[in-house]
Amino acid sequence: MIVTVWGFLAWPLPFPGIFTGLGLFVLAVLLWALFLSPKPVLRVDRFAQALFELCLIAAAVAALLALGVFWVWPAAFGVAAATVGFIVSSRRA
């Protein structure tokens, strides 16, 4: 979601900002639906799921940093998200 906010705020409105924000939102939802949802369209192993999850987390952390948030908060978010993702994935296995 924060990547969408970054897309809206980083580009001038109306056209590049709206297209970038909505495009990034659609891309994030598409990646989640294809690989990370409870019933994914494309089944991949745990390592590929972890890779896609880490890519989405890295995009959110980069968007927070690009928005000018003090670096401690994006770092804490990234560590917390990766920890929760690890715990949830280890319960599924």
C-alpha positions, -999 to +999 in steps of 0.1 A: +000+000+000+028+024+008+042+018-027+010+032-041+012+062-019+047+068-031+036+065-067+009+092-061+033+115-043+065+111-061+052+119-096+033+151-107-004+147-108-027+140-126-013+116-153+021+102-143+012+101-106-022+084-110-009+059-136+022+051-115+002+048-082-025+026-096+000+006-117+022-002-087-010-012-067-021-035-095+014-050-097+016-057-059-019-073-059-010-094-090+022-107-074+004-115-042-025-133-060-002-152-083+024-164-057+015-156-021-022-159-016-037-188+004-047-204-029-021-191-054-026-193-091+010-205-096+023-228-070+060-223-062+083-237-035+089-220-001+120-203-013+104-186-043+075-175-020+100-160+004+118-143-025+085-126-037+076-117-002+110-101+005+107-082-028+074-067-017+089-058+017+119-042+001+097-022-022+077-009+008+109+000+027+124+018-003+091+037-008+092+048+029+128+059+025+119+078-007+091+096+011+115+110+036+106+089+066+134+087+092+154+056+085+146+039+118+109+034+110+114+017+076+141-005+090+119-015+119+090-022+095+113-043+073+126-064+102+091-069+116+076-078+083+104-103+075+100-118+110+063-122+107+067-137+072+092-162+085+070-173+114+040-177+092+059-196+065+074-220+091+040-227+105+027-237+070+055-262+064 
